[in-house]
């Protein structure tokens, strides 16, 4: 089973599947399998010449339509077991696995569609099963230097830690709540808006797949339409992971919305924040006032600014038993 216990796999798989399936990802090939290391000397794999694969997620990238495979390592730790040293080792181990996957016929036969243009990347998914981790997980990544990784130039490595997992779960819970209240239209799909980037543009501006870069970005833009009394109502939810410590944050978001033509006539834009500080709403209203004054108090600007709303998203916590699960060391 790739060195992990049944319990941790069931736990981590349940959380990861529940998140990524909602964001348009699929799963390909077998789970909890090993594949042979093809570069044992480079990867220092004398004792255990194989790499574990907990699960491989897949989606078609919204910018290139290339099939992306994410070779994923699932971790589930209690608060006290989430350490920088363990995180660094896991990152290096998965980089070795991705390095081999790029050249391994065994791995490619199991997980890829040879008829497609594809690439493989690494994903470390670290879930805090007791729900008590309250630190900035990104600080645990600082010690891992790019030179320590074994990634080929065509591959990237992503890390989704406890705080980001909580953020994504809160987004999904909020969407479900808004659908239940009839604010959002009922659907089993979520649509995501993609901006034009400096060097590339999305195949379509709106799609049902959220790529990993979007999920790790500072905000996620979800447009919607619904029919009410034979009229079409349009709106946009902007989920933002910031704290709203100052009006400048909201001024930037509002300016971003205008520049990207998200502010349509008779539509509302709801800025929704799971991590907002207590005075975030006050800073949001100050941002509206500052922009209004900047444009010399034109009534049309006031009307457009009134289309923006602020919402503190309700926080939910998903946790399992606080008994430590699946903490044995494995060879990556």
Secondary structure, DSSP 8 states (H G I E B T S, - for coil): -TT--HHHHHHHHHHHHHHHTTTT-EEES-SSEEEE-S-HHHHT-SS--EEEESEEEEEE-TTT--EEEEEEEEEEE-GGG--HHHHHHHHHHHHHHHHHHTT-HHHHHHH--TTS-EEEEEEEEEEETTS---S-GGGGGTT--GGG----TT--EEEE-HHHHHHHHHHHHHHHHHHHTTSS---S---EE----SS---SSSEES---HHHHHSSEEEEEEEEEETTEEEEEEEEEE-S---SHHHHHHHHHHHHHTT---TT-EEEEEETT--TTHHHHHHHHHHHHHHHTTT-HHHHHHHTTEEEEE---------SS--S------
